[in-house]
């Protein structure tokens, strides 16, 4: 009987509230879809950061990929330092993004 048109229809205030909530839900859906797309693009790349891996494991994996065919000790040390710096930068960027997203969520709640 719900499709018969009988029952409580609602007031104009209810309709405004419903539209506002629908817009809010749509914005959240878009945000979630963007995050999914970002994570899918990151998974597609051979990134240094991997879920569930320790920093040393990530460093060793990246280092193995980068050090094929090295000749001198200087090149070895240079690659090692570059990879460590790159991982630290990625971790800092990830932390900044998380903090920024948390700040945005706090602003939305207020």
mmCIF file of the C-alpha atoms, coordinates in Angstrom:
data_MODEL
# 
_entry.id   MODEL 
# 
loop_
_atom_site.group_PDB 
_atom_site.id 
_atom_site.type_symbol 
_atom_site.label_atom_id 
_atom_site.label_alt_id 
_atom_site.label_comp_id 
_atom_site.label_asym_id 
_atom_site.label_entity_id 
_atom_site.label_seq_id 
_atom_site.pdbx_PDB_ins_code 
_atom_site.Cartn_x 
_atom_site.Cartn_y 
_atom_site.Cartn_z 
_atom_site.occupancy 
_atom_site.B_iso_or_equiv 
_atom_site.pdbx_formal_charge 
_atom_site.auth_seq_id 
_atom_site.auth_comp_id 
_atom_site.auth_asym_id 
_atom_site.auth_atom_id 
_atom_site.pdbx_PDB_model_num 
ATOM 1   C CA . UNK A 1 1   ? 0.000  0.000  0.000   1.00 0.00 ? 1   UNK A CA 1 
ATOM 2   C CA . UNK A 1 2   ? 2.996  2.277  0.183   1.00 0.00 ? 2   UNK A CA 1 
ATOM 3   C CA . UNK A 1 3   ? 2.739  2.934  -3.541  1.00 0.00 ? 3   UNK A CA 1 
ATOM 4   C CA . UNK A 1 4   ? -0.938 3.867  -3.385  1.00 0.00 ? 4   UNK A CA 1 
ATOM 5   C CA . UNK A 1 5   ? -0.324 7.465  -2.336  1.00 0.00 ? 5   UNK A CA 1 
ATOM 6   C CA . UNK A 1 6   ? -1.957 7.246  1.053   1.00 0.00 ? 6   UNK A CA 1 
ATOM 7   C CA . UNK A 1 7   ? -0.143 8.151  4.251   1.00 0.00 ? 7   UNK A CA 1 
ATOM 8   C CA . UNK A 1 8   ? 2.001  11.003 5.476   1.00 0.00 ? 8   UNK A CA 1 
ATOM 9   C CA . UNK A 1 9   ? 3.415  13.053 2.608   1.00 0.00 ? 9   UNK A CA 1 
ATOM 10  C CA . UNK A 1 10  ? 5.382  15.662 4.544   1.00 0.00 ? 10  UNK A CA 1 
ATOM 11  C CA . UNK A 1 11  ? 5.630  19.394 4.736   1.00 0.00 ? 11  UNK A CA 1 
ATOM 12  C CA . UNK A 1 12  ? 7.643  21.898 2.722   1.00 0.00 ? 12  UNK A CA 1 
ATOM 13  C CA . UNK A 1 13  ? 10.284 21.827 5.465   1.00 0.00 ? 13  UNK A CA 1 
ATOM 14  C CA . UNK A 1 14  ? 10.599 18.078 5.053   1.00 0.00 ? 14  UNK A CA 1 
ATOM 15  C CA . UNK A 1 15  ? 11.042 18.470 1.297   1.00 0.00 ? 15  UNK A CA 1 
ATOM 16  C CA . UNK A 1 16  ? 13.791 21.064 1.827   1.00 0.00 ? 16  UNK A CA 1 
ATOM 17  C CA . UNK A 1 17  ? 15.509 18.792 4.319   1.00 0.00 ? 17  UNK A CA 1 
ATOM 18  C CA . UNK A 1 18  ? 15.260 15.836 1.941   1.00 0.00 ? 18  UNK A CA 1 
ATOM 19  C CA . UNK A 1 19  ? 16.802 17.835 -0.921  1.00 0.00 ? 19  UNK A CA 1 
ATOM 20  C CA . UNK A 1 20  ? 19.608 19.079 1.351   1.00 0.00 ? 20  UNK A CA 1 
ATOM 21  C CA . UNK A 1 21  ? 20.378 15.549 2.523   1.00 0.00 ? 21  UNK A CA 1 
ATOM 22  C CA . UNK A 1 22  ? 20.326 14.229 -1.049  1.00 0.00 ? 22  UNK A CA 1 
ATOM 23  C CA . UNK A 1 23  ? 22.841 16.888 -2.105  1.00 0.00 ? 23  UNK A CA 1 
ATOM 24  C CA . UNK A 1 24  ? 25.005 16.052 0.881   1.00 0.00 ? 24  UNK A CA 1 
ATOM 25  C CA . UNK A 1 25  ? 24.894 12.329 0.087   1.00 0.00 ? 25  UNK A CA 1 
ATOM 26  C CA . UNK A 1 26  ? 25.737 12.989 -3.554  1.00 0.00 ? 26  UNK A CA 1 
ATOM 27  C CA . UNK A 1 27  ? 28.740 15.089 -2.521  1.00 0.00 ? 27  UNK A CA 1 
ATOM 28  C CA . UNK A 1 28  ? 29.900 12.274 -0.236  1.00 0.00 ? 28  UNK A CA 1 
ATOM 29  C CA . UNK A 1 29  ? 29.443 9.737  -3.049  1.00 0.00 ? 29  UNK A CA 1 
ATOM 30  C CA . UNK A 1 30  ? 31.564 11.883 -5.374  1.00 0.00 ? 30  UNK A CA 1 
ATOM 31  C CA . UNK A 1 31  ? 34.255 12.247 -2.724  1.00 0.00 ? 31  UNK A CA 1 
ATOM 32  C CA . UNK A 1 32  ? 34.309 8.497  -2.105  1.00 0.00 ? 32  UNK A CA 1 
ATOM 33  C CA . UNK A 1 33  ? 34.482 7.809  -5.844  1.00 0.00 ? 33  UNK A CA 1 
ATOM 34  C CA . UNK A 1 34  ? 37.409 10.232 -6.192  1.00 0.00 ? 34  UNK A CA 1 
ATOM 35  C CA . UNK A 1 35  ? 39.229 8.493  -3.358  1.00 0.00 ? 35  UNK A CA 1 
ATOM 36  C CA . UNK A 1 36  ? 38.577 5.112  -4.979  1.00 0.00 ? 36  UNK A CA 1 
ATOM 37  C CA . UNK A 1 37  ? 39.930 6.406  -8.281  1.00 0.00 ? 37  UNK A CA 1 
ATOM 38  C CA . UNK A 1 38  ? 43.023 7.796  -6.558  1.00 0.00 ? 38  UNK A CA 1 
ATOM 39  C CA . UNK A 1 39  ? 43.682 4.549  -4.740  1.00 0.00 ? 39  UNK A CA 1 
ATOM 40  C CA . UNK A 1 40  ? 43.167 2.553  -7.933  1.00 0.00 ? 40  UNK A CA 1 
ATOM 41  C CA . UNK A 1 41  ? 45.660 4.734  -9.787  1.00 0.00 ? 41  UNK A CA 1 
ATOM 42  C CA . UNK A 1 42  ? 48.160 4.384  -6.939  1.00 0.00 ? 42  UNK A CA 1 
ATOM 43  C CA . UNK A 1 43  ? 47.732 0.606  -6.924  1.00 0.00 ? 43  UNK A CA 1 
ATOM 44  C CA . UNK A 1 44  ? 48.394 0.543  -10.653 1.00 0.00 ? 44  UNK A CA 1 
ATOM 45  C CA . UNK A 1 45  ? 51.727 2.261  -10.177 1.00 0.00 ? 45  UNK A CA 1 
ATOM 46  C CA . UNK A 1 46  ? 54.772 0.526  -8.810  1.00 0.00 ? 46  UNK A CA 1 
ATOM 47  C CA . UNK A 1 47  ? 54.774 2.773  -5.757  1.00 0.00 ? 47  UNK A CA 1 
ATOM 48  C CA . UNK A 1 48  ? 57.157 2.495  -2.880  1.00 0.00 ? 48  UNK A CA 1 
ATOM 49  C CA . UNK A 1 49  ? 54.492 2.566  -0.181  1.00 0.00 ? 49  UNK A CA 1 
ATOM 50  C CA . UNK A 1 50  ? 52.590 -0.660 0.238   1.00 0.00 ? 50  UNK A CA 1 
ATOM 51  C CA . UNK A 1 51  ? 49.936 -1.596 2.750   1.00 0.00 ? 51  UNK A CA 1 
ATOM 52  C CA . UNK A 1 52  ? 51.065 -3.965 5.459   1.00 0.00 ? 52  UNK A CA 1 
ATOM 53  C CA . UNK A 1 53  ? 54.769 -3.721 4.689   1.00 0.00 ? 53  UNK A CA 1 
ATOM 54  C CA . UNK A 1 54  ? 57.337 -2.380 7.066   1.00 0.00 ? 54  UNK A CA 1 
ATOM 55  C CA . UNK A 1 55  ? 59.532 0.533  6.062   1.00 0.00 ? 55  UNK A CA 1 
ATOM 56  C CA . UNK A 1 56  ? 62.575 -1.699 5.784   1.00 0.00 ? 56  UNK A CA 1 
ATOM 57  C CA . UNK A 1 57  ? 60.730 -4.113 3.458   1.00 0.00 ? 57  UNK A CA 1 
ATOM 58  C CA . UNK A 1 58  ? 59.598 -1.260 1.256   1.00 0.00 ? 58  UNK A CA 1 
ATOM 59  C CA . UNK A 1 59  ? 63.104 0.164  1.195   1.00 0.00 ? 59  UNK A CA 1 
ATOM 60  C CA . UNK A 1 60  ? 64.661 -3.178 0.285   1.00 0.00 ? 60  UNK A CA 1 
ATOM 61  C CA . UNK A 1 61  ? 62.142 -3.866 -2.488  1.00 0.00 ? 61  UNK A CA 1 
ATOM 62  C CA . UNK A 1 62  ? 62.623 -0.437 -4.027  1.00 0.00 ? 62  UNK A CA 1 
ATOM 63  C CA . UNK A 1 63  ? 66.372 -0.697 -3.637  1.00 0.00 ? 63  UNK A CA 1 
ATOM 64  C CA . UNK A 1 64  ? 66.471 -4.045 -5.436  1.00 0.00 ? 64  UNK A CA 1 
ATOM 65  C CA . UNK A 1 65  ? 64.578 -2.536 -8.354  1.00 0.00 ? 65  UNK A CA 1 
ATOM 66  C CA . UNK A 1 66  ? 66.871 0.496  -8.538  1.00 0.00 ? 66  UNK A CA 1 
ATOM 67  C CA . UNK A 1 67  ? 70.276 -1.154 -8.114  1.00 0.00 ? 67  UNK A CA 1 
ATOM 68  C CA . UNK A 1 68  ? 70.360 -3.491 -11.073 1.00 0.00 ? 68  UNK A CA 1 
ATOM 69  C CA . UNK A 1 69  ? 73.689 -3.099 -12.864 1.00 0.00 ? 69  UNK A CA 1 
ATOM 70  C CA . UNK A 1 70  ? 75.472 -0.778 -10.430 1.00 0.00 ? 70  UNK A CA 1 
ATOM 71  C CA . UNK A 1 71  ? 79.220 -0.691 -10.673 1.00 0.00 ? 71  UNK A CA 1 
ATOM 72  C CA . UNK A 1 72  ? 80.624 1.420  -7.873  1.00 0.00 ? 72  UNK A CA 1 
ATOM 73  C CA . UNK A 1 73  ? 80.060 1.772  -4.152  1.00 0.00 ? 73  UNK A CA 1 
ATOM 74  C CA . UNK A 1 74  ? 79.289 5.472  -4.593  1.00 0.00 ? 74  UNK A CA 1 
ATOM 75  C CA . UNK A 1 75  ? 76.390 4.654  -6.892  1.00 0.00 ? 75  UNK A CA 1 
ATOM 76  C CA . UNK A 1 76  ? 75.161 2.089  -4.379  1.00 0.00 ? 76  UNK A CA 1 
ATOM 77  C CA . UNK A 1 77  ? 75.206 4.571  -1.488  1.00 0.00 ? 77  UNK A CA 1 
ATOM 78  C CA . UNK A 1 78  ? 73.664 7.324  -3.619  1.00 0.00 ? 78  UNK A CA 1 
ATOM 79  C CA . UNK A 1 79  ? 70.750 5.116  -4.698  1.00 0.00 ? 79  UNK A CA 1 
ATOM 80  C CA . UNK A 1 80  ? 70.188 3.983  -1.121  1.00 0.00 ? 80  UNK A CA 1 
ATOM 81  C CA . UNK A 1 81  ? 70.005 7.570  0.156   1.00 0.00 ? 81  UNK A CA 1 
ATOM 82  C CA . UNK A 1 82  ? 67.761 8.678  -2.719  1.00 0.00 ? 82  UNK A CA 1 
ATOM 83  C CA . UNK A 1 83  ? 65.287 5.866  -2.103  1.00 0.00 ? 83  UNK A CA 1 
ATOM 84  C CA . UNK A 1 84  ? 65.174 6.534  1.636   1.00 0.00 ? 84  UNK A CA 1 
ATOM 85  C CA . UNK A 1 85  ? 64.527 10.237 0.987   1.00 0.00 ? 85  UNK A CA 1 
ATOM 86  C CA . UNK A 1 86  ? 61.820 9.413  -1.542  1.00 0.00 ? 86  UNK A CA 1 
ATOM 87  C CA . UNK A 1 87  ? 60.034 7.122  0.921   1.00 0.00 ? 87  UNK A CA 1 
ATOM 88  C CA . UNK A 1 88  ? 60.227 9.733  3.674   1.00 0.00 ? 88  UNK A CA 1 
ATOM 89  C CA . UNK A 1 89  ? 58.778 12.370 1.333   1.00 0.00 ? 89  UNK A CA 1 
ATOM 90  C CA . UNK A 1 90  ? 55.916 10.082 0.312   1.00 0.00 ? 90  UNK A CA 1 
ATOM 91  C CA . UNK A 1 91  ? 55.134 9.325  3.954   1.00 0.00 ? 91  UNK A CA 1 
ATOM 92  C CA . UNK A 1 92  ? 55.125 13.055 4.785   1.00 0.00 ? 92  UNK A CA 1 
ATOM 93  C CA . UNK A 1 93  ? 52.820 13.799 1.842   1.00 0.00 ? 93  UNK A CA 1 
ATOM 94  C CA . UNK A 1 94  ? 50.478 11.005 2.870   1.00 0.00 ? 94  UNK A CA 1 
ATOM 95  C CA . UNK A 1 95  ? 50.382 12.306 6.443   1.00 0.00 ? 95  UNK A CA 1 
ATOM 96  C CA . UNK A 1 96  ? 49.694 15.858 5.239   1.00 0.00 ? 96  UNK A CA 1 
ATOM 97  C CA . UNK A 1 97  ? 46.852 14.654 3.020   1.00 0.00 ? 97  UNK A CA 1 
ATOM 98  C CA . UNK A 1 98  ? 45.295 12.735 5.905   1.00 0.00 ? 98  UNK A CA 1 
ATOM 99  C CA . UNK A 1 99  ? 45.554 15.751 8.191   1.00 0.00 ? 99  UNK A CA 1 
ATOM 100 C CA . UNK A 1 100 ? 44.039 17.985 5.518   1.00 0.00 ? 100 UNK A CA 1 
ATOM 101 C CA . UNK A 1 101 ? 41.135 15.568 4.966   1.00 0.00 ? 101 UNK A CA 1 
ATOM 102 C CA . UNK A 1 102 ? 40.517 15.359 8.715   1.00 0.00 ? 102 UNK A CA 1 
ATOM 103 C CA . UNK A 1 103 ? 40.487 19.161 8.948   1.00 0.00 ? 103 UNK A CA 1 
ATOM 104 C CA . UNK A 1 104 ? 37.994 19.345 6.070   1.00 0.00 ? 104 UNK A CA 1 
ATOM 105 C CA . UNK A 1 105 ? 35.752 16.792 7.760   1.00 0.00 ? 105 UNK A CA 1 
ATOM 106 C CA . UNK A 1 106 ? 35.879 18.776 11.005  1.00 0.00 ? 106 UNK A CA 1 
ATOM 107 C CA . UNK A 1 107 ? 34.875 21.926 9.115   1.00 0.00 ? 107 UNK A CA 1 
ATOM 108 C CA . UNK A 1 108 ? 31.978 20.108 7.458   1.00 0.00 ? 108 UNK A CA 1 
ATOM 109 C CA . UNK A 1 109 ? 30.700 18.849 10.804  1.00 0.00 ? 109 UNK A CA 1 
ATOM 110 C CA . UNK A 1 110 ? 30.560 22.341 12.294  1.00 0.00 ? 110 UNK A CA 1 
# 
